[in-house]
Amino acid sequence: MTGRGVPGAVLRAAWRQAGTTLRRKYTTAAGLGSVVTVVIVLGVLLLVRDVDFSGGQVAAGGYLLSGFLAFGAVAAAVMGVAGELQTEREDGTLLRAKAVPHGMSGHLIAKLLVTPLDALVPVIPMVVGASILLPGAMPTDLGRWVLLLLVYLLAVAAMLPWGAVLGSVFRTMMGLAWSMIAIYGLAALSGLFFPVTAMPTWLQWVAQASPLYWIGLAFRWVLLPESAAVVEIGGVWRAGVTLAVLAAWAVVGMIVAPVLLRRMARRQSGSVVAAARERVLNKGY
């Protein structure tokens, strides 16, 4: 036995499932579409390469790069996980996993393995391209590269449970789609792509209530020079507070998500799956 009640065979099966999931995703048109997204992002960075703001103290290219990396972590951890859970609930995948001993545990462990790797796949070509287009925006020593990787993984860990929460709370793809639109709006207000200090004070407080703000701040702290902190709230990076807030979001999410996932699993039945399929056939969602 490994851990508390999870056999080693389940962990090995989860690892194999994670590998199969990644191979299938990145050998299909949908997975390869992420390459197109990277090309678009690099095109935007090329257009703003010589643009700056705040009196030339902050390069727009470096600021946007940190925002794209931050949003990539959020998209993989929240939108990706929530969308997959919704699909698996409707196509019967979760019902089949529920019917196998330790099936739900193995299925969720596989997602924990897949999501960080899935989040890193599009980042690699983006970082390589940005190193060519914006050489000054990339870390210059090994320690900074390691810190960037750790920040990326912390961002994924902070948001992954909340993707599971959304996937378990919303029962239809339409409801989930509205939540995704809300996340895009939240990203726009969280300072990922422009300084939050340009907004009214009350909106700055709203932004700081979102984990997206702190994820963006963490990436900017790693990638941007010290002088760029001039456009941040208080004119400083607040690195310690940032890491503590992200860790807190991860811990709370890890407490809340299993409760909702277990409730969702208990409600799965053949009649629920059949009703979901009937709804999709009639309404298209």
C-alpha positions as CSV (number, residue, x, y, z in Angstrom):
1,M,0.0,0.0,0.0
2,T,1.1,3.5,-0.7
3,G,-0.1,6.5,1.3
4,R,-3.4,6.1,3.2
5,G,-5.5,3.5,1.4
6,V,-4.3,4.1,-2.1
7,P,-2.6,1.1,-3.5
8,G,0.6,1.4,-5.5
9,A,-1.1,-0.1,-8.5
10,V,-3.5,2.8,-8.5
11,L,-0.6,5.3,-8.6
12,R,1.0,3.4,-11.5
13,A,-2.3,3.3,-13.4
14,A,-2.7,7.1,-12.8
15,W,0.8,7.7,-14.2
16,R,0.0,5.6,-17.3
17,Q,-3.3,7.5,-17.7
18,A,-1.6,10.8,-17.4
19,G,0.9,9.8,-20.2
20,T,-1.9,8.6,-22.4
21,T,-3.9,11.8,-21.9
22,L,-0.9,14.0,-22.9
23,R,0.0,11.9,-25.9
24,R,-3.6,12.0,-27.2
25,K,-4.0,15.7,-26.6
26,Y,-0.8,16.8,-28.4
27,T,-1.2,14.5,-31.4
28,T,-4.6,15.9,-32.3
29,A,-5.7,19.2,-34.0
30,A,-7.1,20.5,-30.7
31,G,-3.8,20.0,-28.8
32,L,-1.7,21.3,-31.7
33,G,-3.9,24.4,-31.7
34,S,-1.9,25.6,-28.6
35,V,1.0,26.2,-31.0
36,V,-1.1,28.7,-32.9
37,T,-1.8,30.5,-29.6
38,V,1.9,30.7,-28.9
39,V,2.6,32.2,-32.4
40,I,-0.1,34.9,-31.8
41,V,1.4,35.8,-28.4
42,L,4.8,36.1,-29.9
43,G,3.4,38.3,-32.6
44,V,1.9,40.6,-30.0
45,L,5.3,40.7,-28.2
46,L,7.0,41.6,-31.4
47,L,4.6,44.5,-32.0
48,V,5.2,46.0,-28.5
49,R,8.9,45.2,-28.3
50,D,9.9,48.8,-28.4
51,V,7.0,50.2,-26.4
52,D,7.2,51.2,-22.7
53,F,5.2,53.1,-20.1
54,S,5.6,54.9,-16.8
55,G,8.2,57.2,-18.3
56,G,10.2,54.4,-19.8
57,Q,10.7,52.5,-16.5
58,V,8.7,49.5,-17.6
59,A,9.0,47.7,-21.0
60,A,5.6,46.7,-22.3
61,G,7.0,43.5,-23.9
62,G,8.3,42.2,-20.6
63,Y,5.1,43.2,-18.8
64,L,2.9,41.4,-21.3
65,L,5.1,38.3,-21.4
66,S,4.6,37.9,-17.6
67,G,0.9,38.4,-18.1
68,F,0.7,35.8,-20.8
69,L,2.6,33.3,-18.7
70,A,0.4,33.9,-15.7
71,F,-2.8,33.6,-17.7
72,G,-1.4,30.4,-19.3
73,A,-1.1,28.8,-15.8
74,V,-4.6,29.9,-14.9
75,A,-6.1,28.7,-18.2
76,A,-4.5,25.2,-17.8
77,A,-5.4,24.8,-14.2
78,V,-8.9,26.3,-14.1
79,M,-10.4,26.2,-17.6
80,G,-8.7,23.0,-18.6
81,V,-9.6,21.0,-15.5
82,A,-13.2,22.4,-15.2
83,G,-13.9,21.7,-18.9
84,E,-12.5,18.2,-18.7
85,L,-14.5,17.3,-15.6
86,Q,-17.7,18.6,-17.2
87,T,-17.1,16.6,-20.4
88,E,-16.2,13.5,-18.4
89,R,-19.4,13.8,-16.2
90,E,-21.6,14.0,-19.4
91,D,-19.9,11.2,-21.4
92,G,-19.8,8.7,-18.5
93,T,-16.1,8.7,-17.8
94,L,-16.6,9.6,-14.2
95,L,-19.3,7.0,-13.8
96,R,-17.0,4.3,-15.1
97,A,-14.2,5.5,-12.8
98,K,-16.6,5.4,-9.9
99,A,-17.5,1.7,-10.7
100,V,-13.8,0.6,-10.4
101,P,-12.2,0.1,-7.0
102,H,-10.1,3.3,-6.2
103,G,-11.1,4.5,-9.7
104,M,-12.0,8.0,-8.7
105,S,-8.8,8.3,-6.7
106,G,-6.7,7.1,-9.6
107,H,-8.6,9.4,-12.1
108,L,-8.0,12.5,-9.9
109,I,-4.4,11.6,-9.3
110,A,-3.9,11.4,-13.0
111,K,-5.3,14.9,-13.4
112,L,-2.9,16.2,-10.7
113,L,0.0,14.7,-12.8
114,V,-1.3,15.9,-16.1
115,T,-2.2,19.5,-15.4
116,P,1.3,20.9,-14.4
117,L,2.8,19.2,-17.5
118,D,0.0,20.3,-19.7
119,A,0.5,23.9,-18.4
120,L,4.2,23.8,-19.2
121,V,4.0,22.4,-22.8
122,P,2.9,25.7,-24.5
123,V,5.2,27.7,-22.2
124,I,8.4,26.1,-23.6
125,P,8.1,27.5,-27.2
126,M,6.8,30.8,-25.8
127,V,9.8,31.2,-23.6
128,V,12.2,30.2,-26.4
129,G,10.5,32.7,-28.7
130,A,10.5,35.4,-26.1
131,S,14.2,34.8,-25.4
132,I,14.9,35.7,-29.1
133,L,12.4,38.6,-29.3
134,L,12.9,40.0,-25.8
135,P,16.3,38.8,-24.6
136,G,16.3,41.4,-21.7
137,A,13.0,40.0,-20.4
138,M,14.3,36.5,-19.6
139,P,16.2,35.4,-16.5
140,T,20.0,35.7,-16.8
141,D,21.1,33.1,-14.2
142,L,20.1,29.6,-13.2
143,G,18.6,30.6,-9.9
144,R,16.2,32.9,-11.6
145,W,15.1,30.2,-14.0
146,V,14.5,27.8,-11.1
147,L,12.5,30.6,-9.4
148,L,10.4,31.1,-12.5
149,L,9.6,27.4,-12.7
150,L,8.7,27.3,-9.0
151,V,6.4,30.3,-9.4
152,Y,4.7,28.7,-12.4
153,L,4.1,25.4,-10.5
154,L,2.8,27.4,-7.4
155,A,0.4,29.2,-9.7
156,V,-0.9,26.0,-11.1
157,A,-1.2,24.4,-7.6
158,A,-3.1,27.5,-6.4
159,M,-5.6,27.3,-9.2
160,L,-6.0,23.6,-10.0
161,P,-8.3,22.9,-7.1
162,W,-10.6,25.8,-8.1
163,G,-10.8,24.3,-11.6
164,A,-12.1,21.2,-10.0
165,V,-14.5,23.2,-7.9
166,L,-16.0,24.9,-11.1
167,G,-16.2,21.6,-12.9
168,S,-18.1,20.1,-10.0
169,V,-20.4,23.0,-9.3
170,F,-21.7,23.8,-12.9
171,R,-23.8,21.0,-14.3
172,T,-23.9,22.1,-17.9
173,M,-21.3,23.4,-20.5
174,M,-23.4,26.6,-20.9
175,G,-23.1,27.4,-17.2
176,L,-19.4,26.6,-17.3
177,A,-19.0,28.8,-20.4
178,W,-20.4,31.8,-18.5
179,S,-17.9,31.2,-15.6
180,M,-15.1,31.1,-18.1
181,I,-16.2,34.5,-19.5
182,A,-16.1,35.8,-16.0
183,I,-12.5,34.6,-15.6
184,Y,-11.5,36.5,-18.7
185,G,-13.1,39.6,-17.3
186,L,-11.4,39.0,-14.0
187,A,-8.0,38.6,-15.8
188,A,-8.6,42.0,-17.5
189,L,-9.2,43.6,-14.1
190,S,-6.3,41.9,-12.3
191,G,-3.4,43.8,-13.8
192,L,-2.1,40.9,-15.9
193,F,-1.8,43.0,-19.1
194,F,-1.6,46.5,-17.8
195,P,-0.7,48.1,-14.4
196,V,-3.5,47.8,-11.9
197,T,-2.5,51.2,-10.5
198,A,-4.0,52.8,-13.6
199,M,-7.4,51.9,-12.2
200,P,-9.4,53.6,-9.4
201,T,-8.5,52.6,-5.9
202,W,-11.7,50.6,-5.2
203,L,-11.0,48.5,-8.3
204,Q,-7.4,47.9,-7.1
205,W,-8.9,46.4,-3.9
206,V,-11.2,44.2,-6.0
207,A,-8.2,43.1,-8.1
208,Q,-6.3,42.1,-5.0
209,A,-9.2,39.9,-3.8
210,S,-8.5,37.7,-6.9
211,P,-5.7,35.1,-7.0
212,L,-5.1,36.2,-10.6
213,Y,-3.6,39.5,-9.4
214,W,-1.1,37.7,-7.1
215,I,-0.2,35.2,-9.8
216,G,0.6,38.1,-12.2
217,L,2.5,39.9,-9.5
218,A,4.6,36.8,-8.8
219,F,5.6,36.5,-12.5
220,R,6.4,40.2,-12.8
221,W,8.6,39.9,-9.6
222,V,10.6,37.2,-11.2
223,L,10.8,38.5,-14.8
224,L,10.9,42.3,-14.5
225,P,13.7,44.5,-13.2
226,E,13.5,46.0,-9.7
227,S,12.7,49.4,-11.2
228,A,9.5,48.1,-12.7
229,A,7.9,47.9,-9.2
230,V,7.2,51.6,-9.6
231,V,3.9,50.7,-11.3
232,E,2.8,48.2,-8.6
233,I,0.6,49.0,-5.6
234,G,2.9,50.6,-3.0
235,G,5.8,50.7,-5.5
236,V,7.2,47.3,-4.2
237,W,6.9,43.7,-5.3
238,R,5.6,42.3,-1.9
239,A,7.2,38.9,-2.8
240,G,6.7,37.3,0.6
241,V,3.0,38.3,0.8
242,T,2.5,37.1,-2.8
243,L,3.8,33.6,-2.2
244,A,1.9,33.4,1.1
245,V,-1.4,34.4,-0.6
246,L,-0.9,31.8,-3.4
247,A,-0.1,29.1,-0.9
248,A,-3.2,30.0,1.0
249,W,-5.4,29.7,-2.2
250,A,-3.8,26.3,-2.8
251,V,-4.5,25.0,0.7
252,V,-8.1,26.3,0.8
253,G,-8.7,24.8,-2.6
254,M,-7.3,21.5,-1.6
255,I,-9.8,21.5,1.3
256,V,-12.8,22.6,-0.6
257,A,-12.3,20.7,-3.9
258,P,-12.3,17.1,-2.6
259,V,-15.6,17.7,-0.7
260,L,-17.4,18.9,-3.9
261,L,-15.8,16.2,-6.0
262,R,-17.0,13.5,-3.7
263,R,-20.5,15.0,-3.7
264,M,-20.4,15.1,-7.5
265,A,-19.2,11.4,-7.7
266,R,-22.1,10.3,-5.4
267,R,-24.6,11.9,-7.7
268,Q,-23.3,10.2,-10.8
269,S,-25.5,7.5,-12.2
270,G,-26.6,6.0,-15.5
271,S,-29.8,8.1,-15.5
272,V,-27.8,11.3,-14.9
273,V,-25.4,10.5,-17.8
274,A,-28.4,9.6,-20.1
275,A,-30.2,12.8,-19.2
276,A,-27.0,14.8,-20.0
277,R,-26.6,13.1,-23.4
278,E,-30.3,13.7,-24.2
279,R,-29.9,17.4,-23.3
280,V,-26.8,17.8,-25.5
281,L,-28.6,16.1,-28.4
282,N,-31.7,18.4,-28.0
283,K,-30.0,21.7,-27.1
284,G,-26.4,21.2,-28.4
285,Y,-24.9,21.9,-24.9
